[in-house]
């Protein structure tokens, strides 16, 4: 069951950006209708939830990336809503910060999926795997995981037809500022805490499509020439410094050479700041397209769908009922 993205198809869709970005529920219903009609086969759908929270759906596979907590006013509700936990087949965690990891054990208990993560998040004792507790201030390997796949950088695991490879990532120090700059704090990594623990990026292959997620990372030269079909890249580091900003993210895009970019981890709430890591996403999109790379901006809860050979697209659904449309 292959999905093939032709460069021609990507260029065609870039002339109709609304065809990429649609309401999640209408999008999924439209895909199912098109499949039943035999118009298309095997779409890959990505839903963005804010921070670095994603769900990727393709066929029988449903991958959840970074099931963390919302940090604005310490609400700590799940970034990926609980109603979307059903049917998750794989759980991937890029590192142990609370906005990426807080609900990971709860999602695993709910769906029984395997966990793929950096090797620092798992400790093996008497042949059993224990994950670091997501909600303890110090490292505490106390939660038993039935199927855990801790990866060192460069290692690859194949789980039920989904390949996941760990790639380098480096989490920057976190610069926080409150009360109009009167209160400042820099969070740095320490050996016995969860901050930045287990940092990794992933290259995921399913159905012939490669998706790269870089986690919370600064710019890394190791990414050159990855060439995934889809790149999920953080762009919100201009003020808080833990990830790339728009300029460094554009350098990464130029180096990595993806077909399509989805910016993430920007305009997120942290403690008392509703927008702790601002970014100019529209400008970033224009700059990506200026170097020949398509970019789609998703609000939390929105999805984008990739179709076989990208010969079929979906009409933007928010203005009315969507229908399949041939692109030629």
C-alpha positions in Angstrom: 0.0 0.0 0.0 2.1 2.8 -1.3 1.6 6.5 -1.3 3.8 8.4 -3.8 4.2 12.1 -3.8 5.3 13.5 -7.2 7.1 16.8 -7.3 4.6 17.8 -10.0 1.7 17.1 -7.6 3.2 19.2 -4.9 3.7 22.1 -7.2 0.1 21.9 -8.4 -1.2 21.9 -4.9 0.9 24.9 -4.0 -1.2 26.9 -6.4 -4.3 26.0 -4.4 -3.2 26.2 -0.8 -6.7 25.9 0.5 -6.8 22.4 -0.9 -4.2 21.3 1.6 -5.7 22.7 4.8 -9.2 21.6 5.9 -11.3 21.0 8.9 -10.3 17.8 10.5 -13.7 16.0 10.8 -14.9 17.1 7.3 -11.4 16.1 6.0 -11.6 12.6 7.4 -15.2 12.1 6.2 -14.3 13.2 2.7 -11.3 10.9 2.6 -13.5 7.9 3.6 -16.1 8.9 0.9 -13.4 9.1 -1.8 -12.0 5.7 -0.8 -15.5 4.1 -0.9 -16.0 5.6 -4.4 -12.7 4.2 -5.6 -11.5 7.7 -6.5 -8.3 7.4 -4.4 -6.4 5.0 -2.2 -4.4 5.2 1.0 -4.3 8.8 2.1 -2.0 10.0 4.9 -3.6 12.6 7.2 -1.7 14.7 9.7 -3.5 16.5 12.5 -1.7 19.2 14.5 -2.7 20.0 18.1 -0.3 22.8 19.0 3.2 22.5 20.7 4.7 19.4 19.0 1.5 17.3 19.2 0.6 15.4 16.1 -1.4 12.4 15.0 -0.6 10.8 11.7 -3.1 8.4 10.1 -2.5 6.1 7.2 -4.5 2.9 6.6 -4.7 1.0 9.9 -1.9 3.0 11.5 -2.5 5.9 13.8 0.7 7.5 15.3 0.7 10.0 18.2 3.7 12.3 18.6 4.4 14.0 21.9 1.3 13.6 24.1 2.2 16.3 26.5 0.3 18.9 28.6 -0.9 22.4 27.8 1.1 24.7 30.0 -0.8 28.0 29.9 -1.9 28.8 33.5 -0.7 25.2 34.3 -4.0 23.8 33.1 -2.1 20.6 32.2 -4.9 19.2 30.0 -3.7 16.9 27.2 -2.3 18.6 24.1 -3.8 15.7 22.1 -7.4 15.5 23.3 -8.5 12.3 25.0 -11.2 11.7 22.5 -8.4 11.3 19.9 -6.6 8.6 21.9 -8.8 5.8 20.7 -7.1 3.6 18.1 -3.6 4.9 18.5 -1.2 2.2 17.3 2.2 3.9 18.0 3.3 6.5 20.5 6.4 8.6 19.8 8.0 10.9 22.3 10.8 13.3 21.3 11.8 14.3 24.9 10.5 14.6 28.5 9.5 18.2 28.8 5.9 18.3 30.2 4.4 19.8 27.0 5.7 16.7 25.2 5.6 13.9 27.7 3.1 14.6 30.6 0.3 12.3 29.4 2.5 9.7 27.7 1.9 6.9 30.2 -1.8 7.6 30.3 -2.1 7.3 26.5 -0.1 4.1 26.6 -2.4 2.6 29.2 -5.4 3.7 27.2 -4.4 2.3 23.8 -1.8 -0.4 24.6 0.5 0.9 21.8 4.3 0.6 21.8 6.4 3.5 22.9 9.3 4.8 20.8 11.5 7.3 22.4 15.1 8.3 23.1 17.1 5.8 25.2 17.4 8.1 28.2 13.6 7.8 28.9 13.8 4.1 29.5 15.6 2.0 32.1 15.8 -1.8 31.8 15.6 -3.7 35.1 15.5 -7.5 35.2 14.6 -7.6 31.6 11.6 -5.2 32.0 11.4 -1.7 30.7 10.5 1.2 33.0 9.8 4.7 31.7 10.7 7.9 33.5 7.7 9.1 35.4 6.3 12.1 33.4 5.0 14.0 36.5 7.8 13.7 39.0 10.3 16.6 39.4 13.3 14.2 39.5 14.2 11.2 37.3 12.1 8.3 38.5 12.0 5.2 36.3 8.9 3.7 37.9 6.3 3.1 35.2 6.4 -0.4 33.6 6.0 -0.3 29.8 5.0 -3.6 28.1 6.4 -2.6 24.7 9.2 0.0 24.8 11.7 0.8 22.0 14.3 3.2 23.3 16.5 4.4 20.4 20.0 5.8 20.3 20.6 8.3 17.6 20.7 6.5 14.2 18.9 3.4 15.4 15.8 2.2 13.6 12.8 0.0 14.6 10.2 -1.5 12.4 6.8 -1.9 14.1 4.0 -3.4 12.2 5.0 -1.9 9.0 6.0 1.5 10.4 9.7 2.3 10.5 11.0 4.9 13.0 14.6 6.1 13.0 16.1 8.3 15.6 18.0 11.4 14.3 20.0 14.0 16.2 18.3 16.8 18.1 19.6 19.3 20.7 17.3 21.1 23.0 18.3 24.7 23.9 18.1 26.3 27.3 14.7 27.7 28.0 14.5 31.5 28.6 11.4 32.5 30.4 10.2 36.1 31.1 7.2 37.3 33.0 5.8 40.6 34.3 7.0 42.6 31.3 10.6 41.3 31.8 10.8 42.0 35.5 11.0 38.3 36.3 13.4 36.2 34.2 14.5 32.6 34.6 16.6 30.3 32.4 15.9 26.6 32.6 19.0 24.4 31.9 19.5 20.7 31.6 20.6 18.8 34.8 21.5 15.1 35.1 18.6 14.2 37.4 15.7 16.2 35.9 13.4 15.6 33.0 14.1 18.9 31.2 15.3 18.0 27.6 15.8 14.3 28.7 15.8 11.8 25.9 16.0 14.5 23.2 15.7 13.0 19.7 14.1 13.7 16.3 12.4 11.0 14.2 12.2 10.0 10.6 9.0 8.0 10.2 8.2 5.9 7.1 4.8 4.4 6.5 3.2 3.5 3.2 6.2 4.8 1.2 6.0 8.3 2.8 8.7 9.7 5.0 7.8 12.2 7.7 10.5 13.9 9.8 9.7 15.5 13.2 12.6 17.4 14.8 11.2 17.7 18.4 12.5 20.8 20.2 15.8 21.3 18.6 18.3 24.0 17.7 19.7 23.8 14.1 21.8 20.7 13.5 24.1 20.1 10.6 23.4 16.3 10.8 20.0 16.9 9.1 21.5 17.8 5.7 20.0 15.9 2.9 17.3 14.0 4.8 14.8 14.8 2.1 11.6 13.6 3.7 8.3 14.1 2.0 7.0 16.0 5.1 8.9 18.0 7.7 7.5 19.1 11.0 9.8 21.9 12.3 9.7 24.1 15.4 10.0 27.9 14.7 9.2 29.5 18.0 12.6 30.0 19.5 13.2 33.7 18.9 12.4 34.8 22.4 12.8 31.7 24.6 15.7 30.0 22.8 14.8 26.3 23.3 14.2 25.7 19.6 15.1 27.2 16.2 13.6 30.6 15.3 12.3 31.4 11.9 15.7 32.2 10.4 17.4 29.0 11.6 14.3 26.9 10.7 14.6 28.2 7.1 18.2 27.2 7.1 17.1 23.7 8.2 14.5 23.6 5.4 17.1 24.5 2.8 19.4 21.8 4.2 16.9 19.1 4.7 15.1 19.6 1.4 11.6 18.3 2.2 8.6 18.4 -0.2 6.3 20.0 2.4 6.9 21.8 5.7 4.5 22.0 8.7 5.8 24.6 11.2 5.0 23.8 14.8 5.9 24.7 18.4 5.1 28.4 18.2 2.5 30.7 19.7 2.2 28.4 22.7 1.0 29.2 26.2 3.5 28.8 29.1 2.5 29.6 32.7 1.2 33.2 32.7 2.0 34.0 29.1 -0.6 33.0 26.5 2.0 33.3 23.7 5.4 32.6 25.2 7.2 31.6 21.9 5.8 33.9 19.1 6.8 33.5 15.5 5.7 35.0 12.2 4.4 31.9 10.6 3.0 33.7 7.5 6.4 35.2 6.8 8.1 31.8 7.3 5.6 30.2 4.9 6.4 32.8 2.2 10.1 32.4 2.7 9.8 28.6 2.4 7.9 29.0 -0.9 10.5 31.4 -2.1 13.1 28.7 -1.9 10.8 26.2 -3.7 9.4 24.3 -0.7 5.6 24.2 0.0 4.5 25.1 3.5 1.1 24.6 5.2 0.0 26.4 8.4 -2.2 24.4 10.7 -4.1 25.8 13.7 -4.5 23.4 16.6 -7.1 20.8 15.6 -6.7 21.2 11.8 -5.4 18.5 9.5 -3.8 18.2 6.1 -4.1 15.2 3.9 -1.7 13.8 1.3 -3.2 11.7 -1.5 -1.8 9.0 -3.8 0.3 10.6 -6.5 -1.2 13.9 -5.4 -3.5 13.8 -8.4 -6.5 14.4 -6.2 -7.0 17.1 -3.7 -9.7 18.3 -1.2 -11.6 21.5 -1.5 -11.3 23.7 1.6 -14.2 22.5 3.8 -14.8 25.4 6.2 -16.8 27.4 3.5 -19.2 24.6 2.8 -19.2 20.8 2.2 -16.0 19.6 0.5 -16.0 17.4 -2.5 -13.1 15.5 -4.3 -11.5 17.6 -7.0 -9.2 16.4 -9.7 -6.0 18.3 -10.1 -4.5 18.3 -13.6 
